[in-house]
Amino acid sequence: MGTEDRSRRFLLAILAVALILRLVHWWAVRDEPFFAQLAMDSQEYDRWAQEIAAGDWLGTRVFFQAPLYPYLLGTVYALAARSLDAIYLLQVAVALAGIVALHRAAREMADERVARVTAGLAAVFGPFLFYDVQLLKESLAVSTTCFLLWALVAARGGGRAGLWLGAGVVLGVLALLRENALLLVPFLLPLAWSRSGRTPGFLRHGGALVAGLALALAPVAVRNGVVGGAFLPTTSQGGVNFWIGNNPEADGTYRPIVPGKQIPALERQEPVRVAEQELGRRLTPADVSAHWLGKALRWAGAHPGAFVRLQLRKLGMFWGWYEWPDAVDYYWVRGLSPVYRLPLVEFGTVSLLALAGLWQVRRRAGPFAPALLFALGWMLSTVVFFLFSRYRLPVVPALLPLAAVPLVQLGEVWRARRRGWQMAATLAVLAFLLPHLAGFQARMDLVHYNLGRLAEERGDPAAAHEHYKAAFILDPHNFLACMNLGNLAARRGDWPTALRFFQRAAALEPRSDDVASNLGGVWLAVGDTAQAEASLDRALGLNPQNLSALHNKALLCARRGDLAGARELNRRLLEIDPQNPAALRLRDRL
């Protein structure tokens, strides 16, 4: 059997393992919450994709979220109807193709042995399995990164402008999945210089890379210009995200601009509303982004020490072993799937092995330059904003070839029984075991809160109450769980309980206009008009466009006989939401 045949069979065996693990995991979780009933970003992608499949391909506003993933979903929905299982299996297939691409890239950077170990690590990397079976763009972003690394290695080796153009197109595809990929350009351009060694060659190859990127982004820029008047190459959320990650209260993770407004629809609306409220005029999407970017930069300039400390904190979070959760907790899902009873590879293992590999190749790191520069660029372009662990995931394909190096060398030392092989083997085993021994637990307060939201959406208030109660017991500072317990009590007419929870929520988060509005609604229901007016005025002071506060204040005015005031408040409400049923009914009554 020839070397190429052995390599092919070895790779096929790795792909078979990867496929089996992913299929078993898919089967185990396919009917569970967050997989069969979607939440947060997954729910938004699904909603958007269904609109696209129904014929709304152009849309009406500048993109706020990266568009490629929902458009791919919409295409699948249009061709084969909406099937979450079909999407999950399609992502698994693309993930396998990504492993093949990463194998090719690692073989060019090192050799076949490193390529095999790289592919093997990718096949059994726990977070890859986790995201391959979620309606999120992370799985495709990882696979695209694998193809980008292969394209960059091929371009360096081939020396043809067409290969650099292709690499630029793949980079553009990645930017349409994760916008921070645009910031990789200055990190990847040196690859063109290091290979050509001459200015004309660098300009030709680097120019081709940028041209490929522009080619991929051009349709989105033109579309944004047509519908919104701003030729933005991807989305309009860059400045917003920079402020979220860099402000006086930032802690490195996601914290919405307005407390409690973190569902996708409000993530788009609230930054616009607050920016327009602060500036006192209407703003374009580009203006909104520039406003938040400017605020963040002014804060950083005024508090350089705090800014640097914050970046260091985020850097530690980026390289930390803990998987920071978004809507779905990695550690909770591990308890649902039998594949996680196996000693799968975790991020801590990859980072430790990659560090060892970097030391071992330090004098011959040139071939690994695409992986090293990508990892550096991705780290910095992520840390400068804010983190969930899924945001760092595309760095893993760049780390895996380096992580494979010490394992390959360990095999050589072991076979030759050279001195020190026992110590090397012990260190490798520790690298695998330590992340598993770290004892990370699921954020059950977050899990219960999101399960409560899902229960509410499917019309099960009793289950929602139990989940919100569990979340609030686990974290007495969880004002969203507290507020939702108040909402459930208000819906069943239990005003004393609703009042108690809303007052507690207001104490926990006095900046929440929703809590103040809900509190005003309860005071109105129990007949305390003075307290109702104070709460509703506070809500409208925080957010003059709070619909429930406008409606309840209109009711309060009508109850007092101030019909002119009630009509004016109701008119303001209908200006914001012309089809609001409660406002239309009140208009008829007034």
ZAMI-870415 format. One line per 5 residues: for each residue x, y, z of C-alpha. Coordinates in Angstrom, 1 decimal, always signed. Each point is the difference from the previous one (the first is absolute). Example, Ala and Ser with C-alpha at 12.3 -4.5 7.8 and 13.67 -1.06 7.14 Angstrom:
BEGIN
+12.3 -4.5 +7.8  +1.4 +3.4 -0.7
//
This chain:
BEGIN
+0.0 +0.0 +0.0  +1.4 +3.4 -1.0  +0.5 +2.9 +2.4  -2.8 +2.0 -1.6  -2.4 -3.0 +0.4
+0.9 -0.4 +3.7  -0.5 +3.7 +0.5  -3.4 -0.1 -1.6  -1.1 -3.0 +2.0  +1.2 +1.6 +3.2
-1.9 +3.2 -0.7  -3.1 -2.0 -0.9  +0.2 -1.7 +3.4  +0.3 +3.3 +1.7  -3.0 +1.3 -1.9
-2.0 -3.1 +0.9  +0.7 +0.6 +3.7  -0.9 +3.7 -0.4  -3.3 -1.0 -1.7  -1.0 -2.6 +2.5
+0.6 +2.3 +3.0  -2.0 +2.8 -1.6  -2.9 -2.3 -1.0  -0.2 -1.5 +3.4  +0.0 +3.5 +1.6
-2.6 +1.3 -2.5  -2.3 -3.0 +0.8  +0.4 +0.6 +3.7  -0.9 +3.7 +0.0  -2.3 +0.4 -3.0
-3.2 +0.0 +2.1  +1.4 +2.1 +2.9  -0.6 +3.6 +0.7  +2.2 +2.4 -2.0  +0.3 -2.5 -2.8
-3.7 -0.9 -0.7  -1.3 +3.3 +1.4  +2.4 +2.8 -0.8  +1.0 +3.0 +2.1  +1.7 +3.4 -0.4
+2.3 +0.2 -3.0  -1.0 -3.4 -1.3  -3.7 +1.1 +0.1  +0.9 +3.2 -1.8  +1.9 -1.8 -2.7
-2.9 -2.3 -0.5  -2.5 +2.8 -0.2  +2.1 +2.0 -2.4  +0.6 -3.1 -2.2  -3.7 -0.7 -0.2
-0.6 +3.6 -1.2  +2.7 -0.5 -2.7  -1.5 -3.4 -1.0  -3.4 +1.7 -0.3  +1.4 +2.4 -2.6
+1.5 +2.9 +1.9  +3.5 -0.3 -1.4  +0.9 +3.7 +0.0  -1.3 +1.2 +3.4  -0.6 +3.6 +0.9
+2.7 +1.0 +2.4  +3.8 +0.0 +0.2  +1.2 -3.3 +1.4  +0.6 +0.1 +3.7  +1.0 -3.6 +0.3
+2.4 -1.9 -2.3  -2.3 -1.1 -2.9  +1.6 -3.1 -1.5  -1.2 -2.6 +2.4  -3.8 +1.0 +0.0
+0.2 +0.2 -3.8  +1.4 -3.5 -0.3  -2.7 -1.2 +2.4  -2.6 +1.8 -2.1  +1.3 -1.6 -3.1
-0.3 -3.5 +1.5  -3.5 +0.8 +1.3  -1.0 +1.2 -3.4  +1.3 -3.1 -1.7  -0.9 -2.7 +2.5
-2.4 +1.5 +2.5  +0.9 +0.9 +3.6  +1.7 -2.9 +1.7  +2.3 +0.6 +3.0  +1.4 -3.6 -0.3
+0.9 +0.6 -3.6  +1.9 +3.1 +1.0  +1.8 -1.8 +2.7  +1.0 -2.9 -2.3  +1.1 +2.5 -2.7
+2.2 +1.8 +2.6  +1.5 -3.4 +0.9  +0.8 -0.7 -3.6  +1.7 +3.4 -0.4  +1.9 -0.6 +3.2
+1.4 -3.2 -1.4  +1.1 +1.9 -3.2  +1.6 +2.6 +2.3  +2.0 -2.8 +1.7  +1.3 -1.1 -3.4
+1.0 +3.6 -0.9  +1.8 +0.3 +3.4  +1.8 -3.2 -0.7  +1.2 +1.3 -3.3  +1.1 +3.3 +1.6
+1.9 -1.8 +2.8  +1.7 -2.3 -2.5  +1.4 +3.0 -1.9  +1.0 +1.8 +3.2  +1.8 -3.1 +1.4
-0.4 -3.6 -1.2  -2.5 -2.9 -0.2  +0.5 -1.0 +3.6  -0.9 +3.4 +1.3  -2.9 +0.2 -2.5
-1.4 -3.3 +1.3  +0.2 +1.1 +3.7  -1.5 +3.4 -0.9  -3.0 -1.6 -1.7  -0.3 -2.5 +2.9
-0.1 +2.8 +2.5  -2.6 +1.9 -2.0  -2.1 -3.2 -0.2  -0.2 -0.4 +3.8  +0.0 +3.7 +1.1
-3.0 +0.3 +2.3  -1.1 +3.5 -0.8  +0.0 -0.7 -3.7  -2.6 -2.8 +0.6  -2.0 +2.4 +2.1
-0.3 +2.7 -2.6  -0.3 -2.4 -3.0  -3.5 -0.8 +1.3  -1.3 +3.4 +0.7  -1.7 +2.6 -2.1
+2.9 +2.4 +0.3  +2.6 +1.2 -2.5  +2.9 -1.2 +2.1  +0.2 -3.4 -1.7  +0.2 +1.5 -3.5
+2.5 +2.6 +1.3  +2.3 -2.7 +1.2  -0.2 -1.9 -3.3  +0.6 +3.2 -2.0  +3.0 +0.7 +2.2
+1.4 -3.5 -0.9  -0.4 +0.8 -3.7  +1.5 +3.5 +0.4  +3.1 -1.5 +1.6  +0.3 -2.5 -2.8
-0.5 +2.8 -2.6  +2.7 +2.2 +1.7  +2.5 -2.9 +0.1  -0.7 -0.8 -3.6  +0.4 +3.6 -1.0
+3.3 +0.3 +1.7  +1.2 -3.2 -1.6  -1.4 +0.7 -3.5  +1.0 +3.6 -0.3  -2.8 +0.7 -2.5
-2.2 +3.1 +0.3  -3.1 -2.2 -0.7  +0.7 -2.0 +3.2  +0.2 +3.2 +2.0  -3.2 +1.2 -1.5
-1.7 -3.3 +1.0  +1.3 +0.4 +3.6  -1.4 +3.5 +0.1  -3.4 -1.3 -1.1  +0.0 -2.6 +2.8
+1.0 +2.7 +2.4  -3.0 +2.0 -1.2  -2.2 -3.0 +0.6  +1.3 -0.2 +3.5  -0.7 +3.7 +0.5
-3.6 -0.5 -1.1  -0.3 -2.6 +2.9  +2.1 +1.9 +2.6  +0.6 +3.7 -0.7  +3.2 +0.2 +2.0
+1.7 -2.0 -2.8  +0.4 +3.3 -1.8  +2.6 +1.0 +2.6  +2.1 -3.0 -1.1  +1.1 +1.8 -3.1
+3.1 +1.8 +1.4  +1.0 -3.3 +1.7  -0.2 -2.1 -3.1  +1.5 +2.4 -2.5  +3.6 -0.7 +1.3
-0.4 -3.5 -1.4  +0.1 +1.5 -3.5  +3.1 +2.0 +0.8  +1.9 -2.8 +1.7  -0.5 -2.3 -3.0
+0.7 +2.4 -2.8  +2.9 +1.9 +1.6  -0.5 +2.9 -2.4  -2.3 +3.0 +0.0  -1.6 -0.7 -3.4
-0.7 -3.6 +1.0  -1.5 +1.1 +3.3  -2.2 +2.6 -1.7  -1.2 -2.5 -2.5  -0.7 -2.8 +2.5
-1.2 +2.2 +2.8  -2.1 +2.0 -2.4  -1.6 -3.3 -1.2  -0.8 -1.0 +3.6  -1.7 +3.4 +0.6
-1.8 -0.2 -3.4  -1.3 -3.5 +0.8  -1.3 +1.3 +3.3  -1.7 +3.0 -1.7  -1.5 -2.4 -2.6
-1.7 -2.0 +2.7  -1.2 +3.0 +1.9  -1.2 +2.1 -3.0  -3.5 -1.5 -0.3  -0.7 +0.7 +3.7
+1.4 +3.6 -0.2  -2.1 +0.7 -3.1  -3.1 -1.5 +1.6  +0.6 +2.1 +3.2  +0.4 +3.1 -2.2
-3.2 -0.7 -1.9  -2.3 -0.6 +3.0  +1.7 +2.3 +2.6  +2.1 +2.5 -1.8  +3.2 -1.2 +1.7
+2.5 -2.2 -1.9  +1.1 -1.9 +3.0  +1.9 -3.2 -1.0  -1.6 -2.2 +2.7  -2.1 +1.4 +2.8
-0.6 +3.2 +2.0  +0.6 -1.5 +3.5  +3.8 +0.6 +0.3  -0.2 +3.2 +2.1  -2.8 -1.5 +2.2
+2.0 -3.1 +0.7  +3.2 +2.0 +0.7  -1.9 +2.1 +2.6  -1.5 -3.2 +1.6  +3.5 -1.3 +0.4
+1.6 +3.3 +1.0  -1.9 +2.2 +2.5  +0.1 +0.9 +3.7  -2.1 -3.0 +0.9  +1.4 -2.6 -2.4
+1.3 -3.3 +1.4  +1.0 -1.7 -3.2  -3.2 -1.9 -0.6  -3.2 +1.2 -1.7  -2.0 +2.5 +1.9
-2.8 +1.7 -2.0  +0.0 +3.8 -0.4  -3.4 +0.1 +1.8  -0.3 -2.5 +2.8  -2.4 -2.9 -0.8
-0.1 +0.8 -3.8  +2.2 -2.8 -1.2  -2.4 -1.8 -2.3  +1.1 +0.4 -3.7  -2.8 +2.3 -1.1
+0.7 +2.4 +2.9  +3.8 -0.3 -0.5  -0.5 +1.8 -3.3  -2.7 +2.5 +1.1  +1.4 +1.2 +3.4
+3.4 +1.3 -1.1  -1.8 +2.1 -2.7  -2.5 +1.3 +2.4  +2.5 +0.9 +2.7  +2.4 +1.6 -2.5
-2.8 +2.1 -1.5  -1.2 +0.9 +3.5  +3.5 +1.1 +1.0  +0.6 +2.1 -3.2  -3.6 +1.2 -0.4
-0.3 -0.8 -3.7  -0.6 -2.8 -2.4  +3.1 -2.1 -0.9  +1.0 -2.3 -2.9  +1.3 -3.5 +0.9
+3.6 +1.3 -0.7  -0.7 +3.0 +2.3  -1.1 -2.3 +2.8  +3.1 -2.1 -0.3  +2.2 +3.1 -0.1
-1.7 +1.4 +3.1  +0.7 -3.1 +2.1  +3.5 -0.4 -1.3  +0.7 +3.6 +0.8  -1.3 -0.4 +3.6
+2.1 -3.1 +0.6  +3.2 +1.7 -1.4  -0.6 +3.1 +2.1  -0.4 -2.2 +3.1  +3.2 -1.9 -0.8
+1.9 +3.3 -0.6  -1.3 +1.4 +3.3  +0.7 -3.2 +2.0  +3.0 -1.7 -1.7  +0.9 -2.1 +3.1
-3.6 -1.4 +0.3  +0.0 -0.7 -3.7  +3.3 -1.9 +0.1  -1.2 -2.0 +3.0  -3.2 -0.9 -1.8
+1.9 -1.2 -3.1  +2.2 -2.2 +2.2  -3.0 -1.4 +1.7  -1.5 -0.9 -3.4  +3.3 -1.5 -1.1
-0.1 -2.3 +3.0  -3.6 -0.9 -0.8  +1.0 -0.8 -3.6  +2.7 -2.5 +1.1  -1.8 -1.3 +3.0
-1.2 -3.5 +0.1  -3.6 +0.8 +1.0  -2.6 +0.0 -2.8  -1.8 +3.3 +0.6  -3.7 -0.6 -0.8
-2.3 +1.9 -2.2  -3.6 -1.3 -0.1  +1.0 -3.7 +0.1  +2.4 -1.2 +2.7  +2.7 -2.4 -1.3
+0.3 -1.8 +3.4  -3.8 -0.5 +0.2  -0.2 -1.5 -3.5  +2.9 -2.4 +0.9  -2.3 -1.6 +2.5
-2.5 -0.8 -2.7  +2.3 -1.7 -2.5  +1.7 -3.3 +0.4  +3.0 +1.0 -2.2  +1.1 +2.4 +2.8
+0.6 -3.0 +2.3  +3.1 -0.6 -2.2  +3.2 +1.9 +0.7  -0.5 +2.5 -2.8  +2.5 +2.8 -0.6
-0.8 +3.3 +1.7  +1.3 +3.5 -0.7  +2.4 -0.1 +2.9  +1.7 -3.1 -1.5  +0.4 +1.7 -3.4
+1.4 +3.2 +1.4  +2.5 -1.9 +2.2  +1.2 -2.2 -2.9  +0.1 +2.9 -2.4  +2.2 +1.9 +2.4
+2.3 -3.0 +0.2  -0.1 -0.3 -3.8  +0.9 +3.7 -0.4  +3.1 -0.5 +2.1  +1.0 -3.0 -1.9
-0.3 +1.7 -3.4  +1.4 +3.4 +1.1  +3.1 -0.3 -2.2  -2.0 -1.2 -3.1  -3.3 +1.7 +0.4
-0.1 +1.4 -3.5  -2.3 -2.7 -1.4  -2.4 +0.5 +2.8  -0.3 +3.7 -0.7  -3.5 -0.1 -1.4
-1.3 -1.8 +3.2  +2.0 +2.3 +2.3  -1.0 +3.3 -1.6  -3.6 -1.1 -0.2  +0.0 -1.0 +3.7
+1.5 +3.3 +0.9  -2.4 +2.0 -2.1  -3.1 -1.9 +1.2  +1.0 +0.3 +3.6  +0.5 +3.8 -0.2
-3.1 +0.6 -2.1  -2.1 -1.9 +2.5  +1.5 +1.3 +3.2  -0.5 +3.6 -1.1  -3.8 -0.5 +0.1
-1.5 -2.5 +2.5  -0.1 -3.7 +0.5  -2.0 -3.1 +0.0  +2.0 -3.1 -0.5  -1.6 -0.6 -3.4
+1.6 +3.2 -1.2  +3.5 -1.4 +0.5  -0.9 -3.4 -1.7  +1.5 +0.8 -3.4  +3.5 +0.4 +1.6
+0.0 -3.8 +0.7  +0.7 -1.2 -3.5  +3.1 +2.3 -0.1  +1.1 -1.5 +3.4  -0.5 -3.6 -0.9
+3.1 -0.5 -2.3  +2.2 +1.5 +2.7  -1.7 -2.3 +2.6  +0.7 -3.0 -2.2  +3.8 +0.7 -0.1
+0.8 -1.1 +3.6  -2.2 -3.1 -0.4  +1.8 -1.0 -3.1  +3.4 +0.5 +1.7  -1.2 -1.9 +3.0
-0.7 -2.9 -2.3  +3.5 +0.2 -1.4  +1.6 +0.1 +3.4  -2.2 -2.8 +1.3  +0.8 -2.3 -3.0
+3.8 +0.7 +0.4  -0.2 -0.3 +3.8  +2.1 +3.1 +0.2  +0.8 +1.5 +3.3  -2.9 +2.0 +1.6
-2.8 -1.7 -1.9  -1.7 -0.8 +3.3  -0.1 +3.7 +1.0  -1.2 +1.0 -3.5  -2.8 -2.5 +0.2
-1.0 +1.1 +3.5  -0.2 +3.6 -1.1  -2.1 -0.9 -3.0  -2.4 -2.0 +2.2  -0.3 +2.9 +2.4
-0.8 +2.3 -2.9  -2.9 -2.3 -0.9  -1.2 -0.5 +3.6  +0.4 +3.4 +1.7  -2.9 +1.7 -1.9
-2.2 -2.9 +1.0  +1.1 +0.3 +3.6  -0.7 +3.7 +0.2  -3.5 -0.7 +1.2  -1.9 +2.5 -2.1
-3.7 -0.2 +0.6  -3.0 +1.2 -2.0  -1.4 +3.5 +0.8  -3.3 -1.5 +1.1  -1.4 +3.5 +0.7
+0.5 +0.8 -3.6  -1.3 -3.4 -1.1  -3.2 +0.3 +2.1  -0.6 +3.6 -1.2  +0.1 -1.0 -3.6
-2.0 -3.1 +0.6  -2.6 +2.2 +1.6  -0.1 +2.2 -3.1  -0.5 -3.0 -2.2  -2.8 -1.3 +2.3
-1.7 +3.4 -0.3  +0.2 -0.1 -3.7  -1.6 -3.4 -0.3  -2.8 +1.1 +2.4  +1.0 -1.7 +3.2
+0.0 +2.6 +2.7  +0.2 -2.5 +2.9  +3.3 -1.4 -1.4  +1.2 +3.5 -0.7  -0.7 +1.0 +3.6
+2.0 -3.0 +1.3  +3.0 +0.8 -2.2  +0.0 +3.7 +0.8  -0.3 -0.8 +3.7  +3.0 -2.4 -0.2
+2.0 +2.6 -1.9  -0.8 +2.7 +2.6  +0.8 -2.3 +2.9  +3.4 -0.9 -1.6  +0.7 +3.7 -0.7
-1.9 +2.5 +2.1  +1.4 +2.8 -2.1  -1.6 -1.3 -3.2  -2.4 +2.8 -0.6  -1.3 -1.5 -3.3
-1.2 -3.1 +1.8  -1.4 +2.2 +2.8  -1.9 +2.2 -2.5  -1.4 -3.0 -1.9  -1.3 -1.5 +3.3
-1.8 +3.3 +0.4  -1.3 -0.1 -3.5  -1.4 -3.5 +0.5  -1.7 +1.1 +3.3  -1.5 +3.1 -1.7
-1.4 -2.1 -2.8  -1.9 -2.2 +2.5  -1.2 +3.1 +1.9  +2.2 -0.6 +3.1  +0.8 +3.6 +0.6
+1.7 -0.2 +3.4  +2.4 -2.6 -1.4  +0.6 +1.9 -3.2  +0.6 +3.2 +2.1  +2.5 -1.8 +2.2
+2.0 -1.3 -2.9  +0.0 +3.2 -2.0  +1.1 +2.0 +3.0  +2.9 -2.4 +0.5  +0.8 +0.1 -3.7
+0.0 +3.8 +0.1  +2.4 +0.0 +2.9  +2.3 -2.4 -1.9  -0.1 +2.0 -3.2  -1.2 +3.6 +0.4
+0.9 +0.8 -3.7  -2.6 -2.4 -1.4  -2.9 +1.8 -1.6  -1.9 -3.2 -0.3  +0.1 -0.7 +3.7
-1.1 +3.6 +0.8  -2.8 -0.4 -2.6  -1.2 -3.3 +1.3  +0.1 +1.4 +3.6  -2.1 +2.9 -1.2
-2.5 -2.4 -1.6  -0.4 -1.9 +3.3  -0.5 +3.2 +2.0  -2.6 +1.0 -2.5  -1.8 -3.3 +0.3
-0.2 +0.2 +3.8  -1.2 +3.6 -0.2  +3.0 +1.9 +1.4  +0.1 +2.7 -2.7  +2.7 +2.0 +1.7
+2.5 -2.9 +0.1  -1.1 -1.0 -3.5  +0.7 +3.5 -1.4  +3.5 +0.1 +1.7  +1.0 -3.4 -1.4
-1.4 +0.8 -3.5  +1.8 +3.4 -0.1  +3.2 -1.7 +1.0  -0.4 -2.6 -2.8  -0.7 +2.7 -2.6
+2.9 +2.0 +1.3  +2.3 -3.0 -0.6  -1.7 -0.8 -3.3  -2.5 +2.4 -1.6  -1.0 -2.7 -2.4
-0.9 -2.7 +2.5  -3.3 -1.2 -1.4  -1.6 -1.5 +3.2  +1.0 +3.2 +2.0  -1.7 +2.2 -2.7
-3.1 -2.1 +0.0  -0.3 -0.2 +3.8  +0.7 +3.7 +0.4  -2.8 +0.7 -2.6  -2.3 -2.2 +2.1
+1.0 +1.8 +3.1  -0.8 +3.4 -1.6  -3.3 -1.3 -1.3  -0.9 -1.3 +3.5  +0.7 +3.5 +1.4
-2.1 +1.6 -2.7  +3.0 +1.5 -1.9  -1.2 -1.1 -3.4  +2.2 +2.4 -1.9  +3.1 -1.5 +1.8
-1.2 -3.5 -0.7  -0.5 +0.7 -3.7  +3.5 +1.5 -0.3  +1.6 -2.9 +1.7  -2.0 -2.5 -2.1
+1.0 +2.0 -3.2  +3.7 -0.3 +1.0  -0.5 -3.7 +0.4  -1.6 -0.4 -3.4  +2.8 +2.0 -1.6
+2.4 -2.6 +1.2  -2.2 -3.1 -0.6  -2.9 +0.9 -2.3  -1.6 -3.5 +0.2  +0.1 -0.3 +3.8
-3.3 -1.6 +0.9  -0.4 +1.5 +3.5  +0.8 +3.5 -1.3  -2.5 -0.4 -2.9  -2.7 -1.1 +2.5
+0.7 +2.9 +2.3  -0.1 +2.5 -2.9  -3.5 -1.2 -0.8  -1.1 +0.4 +3.6  +1.5 +3.4 +0.3
//
